[in-house]
Amino acid sequence: MTTALTLVIANKNYSSWSSRPWLAMTELGIAFQERMLKFESNDWAQNIATLSPSRLVPVLWEGDLGRGFASFDTLAILERLHELYPDKGIWPRDAKARARARSLAADFHAGYRALRGAMPMNLRGRYPGKGMSPEVARDIEGLTGHWTRTRRDFGASGPFLFGPYCAADAYFTPVASRFVTYGVALEGEARSYQQTLLGTASFAAWRKAALEESEFVAADEPYAQPR
């Protein structure tokens, strides 16, 4: 595969969906260029229609940015990467593990709305206790239960959900960061897995860039003092 890839993303402090393919490609050694469109910026207003068929991020472009072939939506991007780089380990090699990994990613993609809405990704912020509710607690219990069972069933060969790193781990890294932001204490296997995700080189690079951002997007910081 020699076609140049460009990933269109938004603010690293806020955009959890952008982070998922970025983390997977970075951790698994897939070369790409990054094009950032920051939320609520003139750059976004002027270029989102050209750079994103859905007017959302992320978008993966093959070839010329805005003129080549675009894959949009996080899951679709990961599937396209799996097709382009079948030996990179986007999904597990074992068929049942691969099916479980896709199930977990799709399950989070479509659900966990209480958790996602009440605890948006914010790597700069610290709001312990904010956003918690019975609905959010149920989401956290369900998600961490998936982590624990998957590690038990498939994780014997390494520290990630299926042993080696794959797209499912990229999917859950921004969730692991949310638990830091909102002071959610995990225990046992779920905590060990959370710490594994937060210790990856790809997340360290993403977090470093996020902490250098200064933009304030009120919709993504519901617990911050107004500026």
N, C-alpha and C positions, 0 to 999 in steps of 0.2 A: 504494500500500500504506500504510494508516494504522493498522493494528492494532499496538498496543504490543508490543514484543518484550522478553523478559527471558532472559538467558543465565545458567544455573546452572553455577557453576564451583567448583573447589577451590583449594588453595593455589597462588599464582602461582610460588612457588619450585620446586614439585615437579610440578604437574599439566600435563604436556606436552599431553595430549589436550584439556584445557580451553583451552589457549592457542590452539589452531588456529582454531576459529571466532571466538574473541575477536579474534585478530590480523587475520583476514580482514575482519571487520565493521568494526573500527577503521580499518584501512588504507584500506578502500574506502568509508568514509563511510556505513555503515548504522547508524542510531541504535538503541540498545538500553540497557536497564538491566542491571546486574550483580547477581547474588545469589550470594554466596560461602558455601559450606559447607566449613569447614576439616576436613581429615582428622583422625580420632580425637578430635573435639570433641563436646561435648554437643549443639551445634547440628546436627551431622551425624546423630548418633544419633536425635535427636527429629524431624528434618525430611526426611531423605533419602527415606523411603518415600513421602511426600506430594509431594516436588518432583522425583522421578525414577522413572519407571515401571520402569527397569532397576536402580535403586539404585546407579547409577554416574553420573559426570559426564563430559562436559557434557550439558546438556539445554537446548533452546531452547523457550521457551513463547511462544505467541501469545495475547494477551489476558491474563486474570487468571492470576497465578502460582499454579500448583497446581490450577487449575480450567479453564484454557483448553485450547488444543491443544498437545501436546508432541511435539517431534521429539528423538529421543535417538540416540546414537552420532555420532561426529564426522563421518563421511562423510555420513550421513543429514541432519545439520544443514546441511552445505554444499550438498547437493542441494536441500534445502528453500529455502535462501536464494537459490539460483540461480532457482528457480521464482518466488519472491516478488519478486525484484529482478533481472529478466533483463538490465537495462541497466547493472548495477553492475560487471560483469566478474568475477564469482565464478569462472567458467571462461572460457578464451579464446574469442573469437568464431569463429575458424576451426575447422571441424569436425575436421580431423585433429589440430590442436593441442589441441583440447578432449578428443579421445579419448586423446591421449598424456598430458595432464595428469591425467585420471581414472585412467589406467592406473598412473601413478607413485604417486598417492596411495593407490590400492587396494593396490598392491604393498607399500608401506611398512606400511600398515594391517595387512596379513596376515602380514608377514614380518619379517626383520631382528631376530629374537628374541634372538640373541646380543648384538648391539649394544644393543638396548633394555634387556635384562636386566642387562648388566654395566656400562652407563653410563647410569643413570637421570638425568633432568634435575635439576639442582641449580644454580641461578644464584648462590647464595651461596658455594658450595664451590669449591675448587681441589684436584684430586687428579691431578696429572700422572702418567701411566703406569699408573694404576689401571684395572682392567677390561680391559686389552688381552689378547687371546688370538688364536690362529690363526683361530678362528671369527669373532671380532669384526673382525679385520683383513680377512677376506673380505667381511663385510658392508659395511665402510667402502669397500673397493675397488669393490664392486658399486654402491653408492649414488653415490659420487662419479663413477663412470663414467657413470651415468645423467645426472647433472647436466651433465657435460661434453658428452656427445652431444646432449642436449636443447638446451643453449645453442647448439651448432653448428647444429642443424637448425631451431630455431624462435626463437632469441633475438636476431635481428638488430635488432629495433626498440626494444630497451631492455635494461636491466641484469638483468632477472629471467629465469626459465627460458624464458618465452614472450614476452619483451619487456616488456609491462606486467605489473604485479603481478596475481596471481590466487591462487586457493585452494591451488594446488600450492606456491607460495612460503610461504604460511602453514603448510602441512604440514611444510615442511623447516626452518623457522626454529628450532624447539626442538632439532632435530638439530644445526644449526649451532652452537647454544649449548653442546651437549654436548661438542663438540670443543674448545671453550675450557676447559670445566671439567676435562676429562681430558687436556689437553695434547696433543691429536692435531693434528699439523701437516699442513695441506693445501698443495697446490701448484697453480700454474697457474690454469686456468679454475675449478676447484673452489674454490680459495681466494678468488678474486675474487667468486664467487657467494656464498660464505659471508659475506664482509665486506659485500656488498650487503644480505643478509638482516639481519645484525646492526646495520646502519645505518638501518633503517627507523624511522619515528616510532612505529609501533605497537609494535615490540619495545622501543624505549627506554622507552615508558610502562609496558609489562608488567614489564620488568626493574626499573625504579625501584620499583614497588610490591612486587615480589618481595624486593628487598633490604631493605625495611622490615619484612618478616615476621620473627618471632622463634621461631615454632613449630619444634620438632624432631620429625620423624617418622623413627624408626629404620629402618623398612623402605625408606625412600627415600634413606637416607644410609649405605649399607653400608660405606663407608670412613672414616666419622667416628669419633672417639673417643667411647665411650659417655658419656652425660651422667648 
